[in-house]
Structure formats: C-alpha cells, structure tokens
Amino acid sequence: MAPSLTRRQVLGLGGLALGGAAFSTWRQAQAAPLAAAGAAGLGLPPRGDRRLVLISDLNASYGSTSYIPEVGQGITLIPSLRPDLVMCAGDMVAGQKASLGTSQLQAMWAGFDRQVLRPLRRAGLPFVPAMGNHDASSSLVGSRYAFERERQEASRYWRRQQGDLGLTFADASGFPFFYSVLQGGLFLLVLDASSAQIPAEQLRWAERSLKSAGARGARRRLVMGHLPLLGVSQGRDTAGNVLAQSLELRQLLERADVEAYISGHQHAYYPGRLGQLDLIQLGALGSGPRRLLGQSGAPFQTLTVLDYDWSKGLRRDSTVNMRTRQLLDPGQLPPRLSDSRGRTQLRRSTATGG
C-alpha cells in the first residue's frame, strides 16, 4: 500500500498542478476584469485613425522565465484597446548576466513567447520590438560584444518570428537590432540603443532611411530605441544609462522631421519635449519602477497609448498607471526635468498637433 500523504504534501501537489496551462488560465482570470473594462473603463479618449500601444521593460530578476502580475494584466488588457500596433522599447527578457547559459537564455525567450508575444499575435496585433540591454546588450569589451551569446540567442529567436510579426518591413537588413517598418501611414525606425553607444555606421543608416521615399511619404515618423536621450529617473541619470550621442541623434531626428523618440530603460514615464523633438519616455511594465528625478511619490508600472486623428492632425498620449488601473494625470508630473548635466526637457502637452 502506498503511504498516505500529509495535508501539506497534498497542498504542495495541488500547487504543482497549478503550473503550466492552469497557471496561465489563473493569471488570465485575474486580469479579466481589467480587460473587460477596456478603453471605456479606463477613460481613454475615443480611438483615433491609428492607435498604438507602447510598453517597455517587462523583465523580472536575472534569468527569470516569468513576469510579475502587472505584465500579465497589461498583455491581457491590450487586445481590448483595439490597437493597430504594439511597440516594445526593450528589456523583454532578463539577461545581461555572463553566467546565464544557452539553455537558460532559450528558456527566457520561450517564456516571453508564451506569455507576451503569442497572446498578442493570437489577437492579430502586429508587434515591433527593440532590443534592450537585458535582451541583447551591444556593450563592447575591446572589439567584441560583452554579451555575444545573448545577442546570438536574441537574433535566433527574433529571426524565427520575423515573418509572423504582422509587419511591413521597409528595411530588415539589420533585424532584430535595427530596422524600419512602414505601417498604416507610419514610418517606424528602430535603433540598436541597447547600450550607450550607437555605432556611427548605424547613425548613417538611420539618416539614409529617414530620407527614403517611404519615410518622407509617411504621415508620421517615429524612432524607437531602448536607452533615452536624457536621464529622467533616480538612479539612472548617469553615464551608461543614457545615449552618449544624444545631441547628435536629436539633431539627426530633427533634420528628418521625426515626431518623437520612444525609449525605455529609465523605468519612469515622462512626456518630454527637447528642441523640436517629442520624447516619449516609457515607464516599466515589469519589475523595478523608479521615481522621476526630484520626486518622492511611490513609483508604479505603466502602459502608454497613442491615438492619431489624421483629419485634425493630432496625436493624444494616454498612460495607464497599472497599480491603480487609472489614467495618469500629466498635470501631476513635474513641468520640467533637469538631468545631472544641466540639460532640461519640458513636460509637453499629451495632445500634440502636427
């Protein structure tokens, strides 16, 4: 006769049974009320001619193959918002650690595929990824990538997905690290800003791409990369956490009449304006949200929605506080932010003409 199980052992086995598909179903059930509320429940403005959802920094601790509840809730919410496109500004997995082996890196991307990309693609939503420092850091040691194995695994994973992302590529020669897309009147250029240094040849490629007929004929031009032009959050306003060529890149984008640069990495949302360029600095959807510079309030996860009204020439930005499930009031954000080098960006209106 088999020995009888204690109550604790039974509960333990029950916990194991909750794994896999059962756990996924449970998490979806937890997120269902938020998804059911959708745009109306959140108080979003009416859907425009084009709607984009922007997310960033999904990852948890090093090597993790799962995500915190806010990520699951956000991914479940997104299809109910009926976007035309989902853009992610990087840090989709939890790499940038030399001790992570190939099998663990593959497991991390499999977890992302199962919990993030597949649900969005099953909903028919095109997906634009940018590589973050935890996905495929471009930092160098001498002339070699410090995280070459992570870049190889990221490239292997995304090249398998390339034909199934729902995207119309303008130039996929550098995919998934840098590339461009023409989608629904938008020209979207993605940079490999996974470290502070963007190679000069990639900046030249970006300038050529933004001068192309496809870019010039688009209604709007957006550029996305992981690291920002300026620091906005506490603990990240340092060299290595912002782009070293921020002035050069900003001037390049202004010359090309780019509407906005979308970035992540700082883990704090701020709608900025620098010169003639909008800065859409996304908060983290995943672990480790941060406070804005000079602020003392509790940090929170975010998800951002862009709505375009072509007839009025307007873009409206709406950002959801995923802790409270309410829209963020931009008026609660500081009217300007100055970084440690004295560079100041103004808080812009989240209803933008052009």
Summary of the structure (lengths in Angstrom):
residues: 354
radius of gyration: 20.3
end to end distance: 77.4
largest distance: 79.7
contacts: 1185
relative contact order: 0.13
helix: 33%
strand: 23%
